[in-house]
Amino acid sequence: MTENSAVSAITRNFDRGVRVLALALYALMILVVGLQILTRWVLAPVIGSLPWTVNLSQMLLVYVTFIGAAVASGKHEHISLDLLSSRLSDEKVRYLAGLRSVMTIGFVSVLIAGAYPLYQQNKGSVIGALPAHPPFTQAWLYVPAVVGGAIIVIYAIRDLWEVITDPATVVAELRGDETYDTDS
């Protein structure tokens, strides 16, 4: 197995793991919201509603948001303007792609640097009807910002490395070349 194919296999497995995590969190959120609807509107006269489902679904929404952003970043499906890439030279497109990766790393580093102290500060805070122990404390609302941010930084470093080592692929992707495959 060559070094390139080993790196490719690691990248595919990492991508798959992040996508599975995002899907599992999304499915769990749907189940909790479904349970909330069922107990509030159907079973309320019999067993009453479950007040913790509101807070847990809100917490899961935060998790889905940040891990989902990481998935979008890894698949290059984040919001971007492609107007410039069609009008600039290949060298300038490559430069802009590198700048985008560096700016992403900078922005997400600030996000992580701000989220971690908030995690530390809120360790003992309770979220509504959820239990008062981890992972249900308010501090755990900042975990997905750190984890999702770290995943986005990994993807941005990968993209920056690609700008340096394989500029033709980067330019083809940004120009919308149909021969570029994001899943390979």
C-alpha positions, 0 to 999 in steps of 0.5 A: 500500500503506497503512502498516498493510498494510505492517506486516502483511506484514512481521509475516507474513514475520517469523513465517514466517521464524521458523517456517521456522527452527524447522522446519529445525532440528527436521528437522535434529535428526531427521536427525542422530538418525536417522543416530546410530541407523543408524550405532550399531545397523545400520552399526556392524559395518561403519563404526562409529558416529559419536560426533559425532552425540550431541553435535550432536543435543544442541546442536540440541535446545537450538536447537529449544527456544529457537526453538520457544519463540519460535514458541509466543510469537508464536502465543500458544500459551505456557502461560497461565491463562485463568481470570482473563480470563473473570471480569474486566472488559475493562479489567482483562483489558487491563491484565493483558495489558499486564503479561504483555508487560512481564513477558515483556520483563523476564524474557527481557531477564535471560535474554539478559543472562545468556546473552551473557556465558556465550557470551563465556566459553565461546568456546574450550570444546569439546563432546565429539566436535564440531570445536573451531571455531565454530559447534560450540564450547560458546559456541554453546549460548548463541546460541539463548538470545540469538536466541530471546530476542530474537524473544520480546521482539519478539513481546512488544513487538508484543503490548504495542503491540496492547494499547495500539492495539487493546484489543478484539482483545486482550480477544477473544483472551484471552477465547477469542472465536472470531472472533479469528484468530492468523494474520492 
